[in-house]
Amino acid sequence: MWAAIWLMLWAGGCGPAGPEGDTPAPGKKPGGGKDPAETPQDLLHTDLALNLTALTGRATITAVPSSPSGKVRLDVAGLTVSRVAVDGREVELSVAAGTLTVNTEGKDATAPIDIVVDYAFSVRTPLTFDGWMPGLGVSFVWPYYCSNLFPCDPSMSDGLVYSMDVSGVGAGLTAIYPRTTTSDGPAYMAGVAVGDYVEIAVGTTPAGTEIKAWYLANPRGDQAARQGTAHLMEVFDYYETHYGPYAFGPEYGSVEVDWGADSWGGMEHHPYSHIGTFDMNDEEVHAHEAGHGWFGDGVRIACWEDFVLSEGTTTYIAARSMEQVGGGDLWAYYVDDFLEPICQGAGVNTVILPTTCNKIDFVNNDLWSLATYMKGACFYEDVADLIGPAELDTVIGDFYRDNVNTAARMTDMLDAIYAHTSPADQAALQTLEDEWLRTKACPTDYATRCRSRQPR
């Protein structure tokens, strides 16, 4: 996700009541009332069959229940649930406070079960921006509004494989969505876009990943898509070569979506990221959303307070890769357009690595701002100056391969960086951590340090 954050900051992340109650409150945890002594449930796979005309869905969910209770709790706050079956046998509905509780009594609580949920979902609008919006032909469920589209566990700690089948698409229109994501990703990653699309082939990486783009048929569409993806194949190859294999299938694409307003960037619905119409020609946005296949989606964040692990890392690797493949130097753009307002008081600033875990109201917290992106990226850039950019690539790549398809904390990344830093430089690294991540005020020489690199 890139400048799309301004969209949700403006929308406020909440809206009118859904058919079974209010839209989930900011900070709402799935499965309210869980016993902390229980072993958490684990959703393994969700197969979604969505009818966009009838506004109905069937979710077939493979899950390991929590233990010892043998229950699976799903967030359904925006849905009207009509039927639930467990391993082919219909069971009694139990929905309270937006949570569907599936009691698997009589089943082995340690073995996966198949839960089928039939439901209806509501039309959402650009004012709520938290579900299926037929007026825009796009879904948007970031950060934890998946239950406006399907039964889910919105917590970042739980990842699962998605498969989808979408019907009820208007005549002459194309629906772009993943038939399967092949490996675990976060709940918000599932997405669909519908429109009059034209597909272009961008290229195939040496690892064999096909890179594509889809643009909405319009006079500037082809030119904008080709301009924005001019280096996308090379950037993707850089990620695969230096950080590790792509986790979400043999194909990746950028999909133009008309969010109905100005420049709001993109959203990482891997393997088909959504890119706003106003940014379809922007190479940085394409590189950034592709990078979330490694951090944010590939390696999930364990706590919302670890947002910098997703956005700071991705902002850095987008700039690093673009520079290395001949796509230009992004650092002056980052500093002049984004970091300067943050540090000079015109933009939101905050400590971007709090010490808590899932204790914040994320949607209404200053952590959800460009400060996390820019200060996070500048921290990595200063680390590259300290230990060398190639060594930092090694750290990032090792960390990705060790944690892909799981949730991790930013402190885990810091531990990995410290392990690759010489004893003589560890005090300097601590200073960088304190200046960029642990302190609200920017370093006094922030602009010079972040704009001008001094690689070893």
C-alpha positions in Angstrom: 0.0 0.0 0.0 1.3 3.4 -0.9 -0.5 6.7 -1.0 -3.8 4.8 -0.7 -3.4 5.5 3.0 -4.8 9.0 2.5 -8.0 7.4 1.1 -8.7 5.5 4.3 -7.5 8.4 6.5 -10.1 10.5 4.7 -12.8 7.9 4.8 -12.1 7.2 8.5 -12.3 3.4 8.0 -15.9 3.1 9.1 -19.3 3.6 7.8 -23.0 2.7 8.0 -24.2 -0.3 9.8 -24.1 -3.6 7.9 -26.9 -6.1 7.7 -25.9 -7.8 11.0 -24.5 -4.9 12.9 -22.0 -2.2 12.7 -18.9 -2.2 10.6 -16.1 -3.6 12.8 -14.8 -0.9 15.1 -11.2 0.2 14.6 -9.0 -2.0 16.5 -11.6 -4.8 16.8 -10.0 -8.2 17.4 -11.6 -11.2 15.8 -13.2 -13.8 17.9 -14.0 -11.6 20.9 -14.0 -13.5 24.2 -11.2 -15.9 23.3 -9.7 -17.7 26.2 -6.0 -16.6 26.3 -5.1 -20.1 27.6 -6.4 -21.7 24.4 -4.1 -22.6 21.5 -5.3 -20.2 18.8 -7.2 -21.4 15.8 -5.4 -21.6 12.5 -7.2 -20.8 9.2 -5.4 -22.8 6.5 -7.4 -22.1 3.3 -10.4 -20.1 2.2 -12.2 -20.8 -1.1 -14.5 -17.9 -2.0 -17.3 -18.1 -4.5 -18.7 -14.5 -4.9 -21.7 -13.4 -7.0 -21.3 -9.7 -7.4 -24.8 -9.2 -8.8 -26.7 -11.2 -6.2 -24.3 -10.0 -3.5 -24.0 -13.5 -2.1 -21.0 -15.6 -1.2 -20.0 -19.1 -0.1 -16.8 -19.4 1.9 -15.3 -22.9 2.3 -12.8 -22.6 5.1 -10.3 -25.2 6.1 -9.3 -24.5 9.7 -7.7 -26.1 12.8 -10.0 -25.1 15.7 -8.7 -23.5 18.8 -7.8 -26.0 21.5 -9.1 -27.3 23.8 -12.5 -25.6 23.1 -12.7 -27.0 19.6 -14.2 -23.7 18.3 -13.5 -21.6 15.2 -14.5 -17.9 15.5 -14.9 -15.8 12.3 -15.5 -12.1 11.9 -18.8 -11.7 10.0 -19.7 -8.2 11.2 -20.6 -6.9 7.7 -22.4 -10.1 6.5 -25.7 -11.8 6.8 -25.0 -15.5 7.4 -27.7 -17.9 6.3 -26.1 -21.3 6.7 -23.1 -23.0 8.2 -22.0 -26.6 7.7 -19.0 -28.5 9.3 -17.6 -31.4 7.3 -20.8 -31.6 5.3 -23.2 -31.5 8.2 -25.3 -28.3 8.7 -24.9 -26.9 12.2 -26.8 -24.3 14.3 -25.9 -20.7 13.6 -24.3 -18.8 16.4 -23.6 -15.2 15.6 -23.1 -12.5 18.3 -21.5 -9.1 18.2 -20.4 -9.7 14.6 -18.6 -13.0 15.4 -19.6 -16.4 14.0 -18.7 -19.1 16.5 -18.5 -22.6 14.9 -18.6 -25.3 17.6 -16.9 -28.5 16.4 -17.9 -30.6 19.3 -17.2 -34.3 18.6 -14.4 -33.5 16.2 -10.7 -33.9 16.8 -9.7 -30.4 17.9 -6.2 -30.8 16.5 -7.3 -31.9 13.0 -8.4 -29.6 10.2 -12.1 -29.3 9.5 -14.0 -27.9 6.5 -16.5 -25.1 7.3 -19.0 -23.9 4.7 -20.6 -20.5 5.3 -23.3 -19.2 3.0 -23.9 -15.5 3.3 -24.9 -12.2 1.8 -22.8 -9.0 1.7 -23.8 -5.4 1.2 -22.9 -2.8 -1.3 -20.3 -0.4 0.0 -19.6 3.1 -1.3 -16.5 5.4 -1.7 -17.6 7.1 1.6 -17.0 3.9 3.5 -14.4 2.2 1.3 -14.5 -1.0 3.2 -15.9 -3.8 1.0 -17.3 -4.4 -2.4 -18.0 -1.1 -4.2 -19.9 -1.8 -7.5 -19.9 1.8 -8.3 -16.1 1.7 -8.6 -15.8 -2.0 -9.7 -13.4 -2.8 -6.9 -13.1 -4.3 -3.4 -11.0 -2.8 -0.6 -10.9 -4.4 2.8 -7.6 -3.0 4.3 -6.7 -3.1 7.1 -9.3 -5.3 9.0 -12.5 -5.0 7.1 -12.4 -8.4 5.4 -15.7 -9.2 7.0 -17.5 -6.8 4.7 -16.8 -9.3 1.9 -16.2 -12.7 3.5 -15.9 -14.5 6.9 -12.4 -14.1 8.1 -9.9 -13.7 10.8 -8.5 -10.2 10.2 -5.6 -10.6 12.7 -2.2 -10.3 10.9 -0.8 -13.3 12.9 -3.1 -15.7 10.9 -2.2 -16.2 7.3 -4.0 -18.5 4.8 -4.2 -19.5 1.2 -7.0 -18.0 -0.9 -8.8 -19.4 -3.9 -11.6 -17.4 -5.6 -14.3 -17.8 -8.2 -16.3 -14.7 -9.1 -19.6 -14.6 -11.0 -22.2 -12.0 -11.6 -19.9 -9.9 -13.7 -21.6 -7.5 -16.2 -21.6 -8.2 -19.9 -18.4 -7.1 -21.6 -16.5 -6.7 -18.4 -13.6 -8.7 -17.0 -13.0 -9.6 -13.3 -9.4 -9.8 -12.2 -8.8 -11.8 -9.1 -6.5 -14.7 -8.0 -7.7 -18.2 -8.7 -5.3 -19.1 -5.9 -2.6 -17.4 -3.9 -0.6 -20.7 -3.5 0.7 -19.8 0.0 -0.3 -18.0 3.1 -1.1 -14.3 3.0 -3.0 -11.8 5.2 -6.8 -11.6 5.2 -6.8 -8.2 3.4 -4.9 -9.6 0.5 -7.9 -11.1 -1.2 -9.4 -8.6 -3.8 -11.3 -8.3 -7.0 -11.5 -5.6 -9.7 -14.1 -5.5 -12.5 -13.9 -3.4 -15.6 -13.4 -3.1 -19.3 -9.8 -4.3 -19.1 -7.0 -4.6 -21.7 -4.2 -6.9 -20.8 -0.6 -6.4 -21.7 2.4 -8.7 -21.3 5.2 -6.9 -19.4 7.8 -9.8 -19.4 8.9 -12.9 -17.7 11.6 -12.9 -15.1 14.5 -15.3 -15.2 12.8 -17.2 -12.4 9.8 -17.8 -14.6 7.3 -15.3 -13.1 5.1 -13.8 -15.8 4.6 -10.1 -15.2 1.4 -8.5 -16.7 -0.7 -5.4 -16.4 -4.3 -4.7 -17.0 -5.5 -1.2 -17.8 -9.0 0.2 -18.1 -9.8 0.9 -21.8 -9.4 4.7 -22.2 -7.4 7.0 -24.5 -4.4 7.2 -22.2 -4.6 3.7 -20.7 -2.0 1.9 -22.8 0.6 4.6 -22.6 0.2 5.1 -18.8 0.4 1.3 -18.2 3.5 0.9 -20.3 5.2 3.9 -18.7 4.4 2.7 -15.2 5.6 -0.8 -15.8 8.7 0.1 -17.9 11.0 -1.4 -15.3 8.6 -3.6 -13.4 9.9 -6.9 -14.8 13.5 -5.9 -13.9 12.4 -4.8 -10.4 10.6 -8.0 -9.8 13.7 -9.9 -11.0 15.7 -7.9 -8.5 13.4 -8.9 -5.7 13.5 -12.6 -6.7 17.3 -12.6 -7.2 18.3 -10.7 -4.1 15.5 -11.4 -1.6 14.0 -14.8 -2.5 11.4 -16.6 -4.6 8.0 -14.9 -5.1 5.5 -16.7 -2.8 2.1 -16.2 -4.6 2.2 -18.1 -7.8 3.7 -18.1 -11.3 2.1 -14.7 -12.3 2.0 -11.2 -11.0 0.2 -8.2 -12.4 -0.6 -4.5 -11.8 -4.3 -3.8 -12.2 -5.6 -0.3 -12.9 -8.6 0.6 -10.6 -10.6 3.8 -10.7 -10.9 4.8 -7.1 -12.8 7.8 -8.2 -10.5 10.5 -7.0 -6.9 11.9 -7.2 -3.6 10.2 -6.6 -3.9 7.5 -4.0 -1.3 5.0 -5.1 -2.0 1.3 -4.9 -3.0 -1.7 -2.8 -1.1 -5.0 -2.5 -3.7 -7.6 -3.5 -1.1 -10.1 -4.5 -0.8 -11.6 -7.0 -2.7 -8.8 -8.7 -2.0 -5.4 -7.1 -4.5 -2.6 -7.6 -3.0 0.7 -8.9 -5.1 3.8 -8.9 -5.8 5.4 -12.3 -3.9 8.6 -11.4 -0.8 6.6 -10.6 -0.9 4.0 -13.3 2.0 5.8 -15.0 4.1 6.0 -11.8 6.9 3.5 -11.7 7.5 3.9 -8.0 4.0 2.9 -7.2 4.2 -0.3 -9.3 7.6 -1.1 -7.7 6.3 -0.5 -4.2 3.2 -2.6 -4.6 5.2 -5.5 -6.1 7.6 -5.2 -3.2 4.8 -6.1 -0.8 4.9 -9.6 -2.2 8.1 -9.8 0.0 7.1 -7.6 3.0 3.6 -7.0 4.1 2.1 -10.0 2.2 5.0 -12.4 2.0 6.3 -11.7 5.5 3.3 -10.4 7.5 3.5 -8.1 10.4 2.8 -9.7 13.8 1.4 -6.5 15.4 0.0 -3.3 13.9 2.9 -1.5 15.7 5.2 -3.4 13.3 3.8 -1.4 10.3 7.3 -0.2 9.5 8.4 -3.8 8.7 5.9 -3.7 5.9 6.0 -0.1 4.7 9.4 1.1 5.6 11.0 -2.0 4.2 9.0 -2.0 1.0 9.6 1.7 0.4 13.4 1.1 0.8 13.5 -2.0 -1.5 11.5 -0.1 -4.2 14.0 2.6 -4.3 17.0 0.2 -4.1 15.7 -1.9 -6.9 14.7 1.0 -9.2 18.1 2.5 -8.9 19.8 -0.8 -9.6 17.8 -1.6 -12.7 18.1 1.8 -14.2 14.8 3.1 -13.2 16.1 6.3 -11.6 17.0 7.7 -8.1 13.9 8.0 -5.9 15.6 9.4 -2.8 15.3 13.1 -3.7 11.6 12.5 -4.5 11.1 10.8 -1.2 12.8 13.6 0.8 11.4 16.6 -1.0 7.8 15.5 -1.5 7.3 13.5 1.7 10.0 13.6 4.3 10.4 17.4 4.4 6.7 18.0 5.3 6.9 15.3 7.9 10.0 16.7 9.6 9.0 20.3 9.2 5.6 19.9 10.8 3.3 20.2 7.8 2.7 16.4 7.8 2.0 13.8 10.4 5.0 12.7 12.4 5.2 10.1 15.1 7.4 7.4 16.7 7.2 4.7 14.1 8.2 1.7 16.2 6.1 1.6 19.4 7.0 -0.9 22.1 3.5 -2.4 22.4 1.8 -5.1 20.3 -1.8 -4.7 19.0 -2.6 -2.2 21.7 -3.3 0.7 19.3 -6.4 1.8 17.4 -4.5 1.5 14.1 -7.0 3.2 11.8 -7.0 6.3 14.0 -3.3 6.2 15.0 -0.6 8.4 13.6 1.4 5.3 12.8 -0.8 4.9 9.8 0.8 7.8 7.9 3.6 8.6 5.5 6.0 9.0 8.5 6.2 5.2 8.8 7.0 4.9 5.1 9.6 7.6 4.8 11.4 7.4 8.2 11.4 3.7 7.9 13.0 3.9 4.4 15.6 6.4 5.6 16.5 4.2 8.5 17.3 1.4 6.0 19.2 3.8 3.8 21.4 4.9 6.7 22.0 1.2 7.5 23.1 0.7 3.9 25.6 3.5 4.3 26.8 1.9 7.5 27.1 -1.8 6.5 27.0 -1.5 2.7 23.9 -1.9 0.5 24.9 -5.3 -0.8 25.2 -6.6 2.8 21.8 -5.1 3.7 20.3 -6.8 0.6 21.7 -10.1 2.1 20.1 -9.3 5.5 16.8 -8.5 3.9 16.9 -11.6 1.7 17.9 -13.9 4.6 15.1 -12.5 6.7 12.5 -12.9 4.0 13.5 -16.5 3.3 13.5 -17.4 7.0 10.0 -15.8 7.6 8.1 -15.9 4.4 4.4 -16.9 4.9 4.6 -16.2 8.6 4.2 -13.1 10.8 7.3 -11.3 12.2 8.2 -8.2 14.2 10.3 -5.3 13.3 12.5 -6.1 16.3 13.2 -9.4 14.6 14.5 -7.5 11.6 16.6 -5.3 13.8 18.1 -8.4 15.4 19.0 -9.7 12.0 20.7 -6.4 11.1 22.7 -6.3 14.3 23.9 -9.8 13.6 25.3 -8.6 10.3 26.9 -5.5 11.8 30.5 -5.5 13.1 31.0 -4.8 16.9 32.7 -1.5 16.0 29.5 -0.3 14.2 26.8 -1.5 16.5 26.8 1.7 18.6 26.2 3.6 15.3 23.4 1.2 14.4 21.8 1.8 17.8 21.9 5.5 17.1 20.2 5.1 13.8 17.5 2.9 15.4 16.9 5.5 18.1 16.9 8.5 15.6 14.6 7.1 12.9 12.4 4.5 14.7 12.2 5.4 18.4 12.1 9.2 18.3 9.4 11.5 17.0 11.6 14.3 15.9 13.6 13.7 12.7 17.4 13.8 12.9 18.7 17.3 12.4 20.5 16.4 9.1 17.6 14.2 7.9 17.4 15.6 4.4 21.1 15.3 3.5 21.5 11.8 5.0 18.4 10.4 3.2 18.9 12.1 -0.1 22.6 11.4 -0.6 23.8 7.9 -0.2 27.4 6.9 0.7 27.6 3.2 0.0 30.7 1.3 1.0 
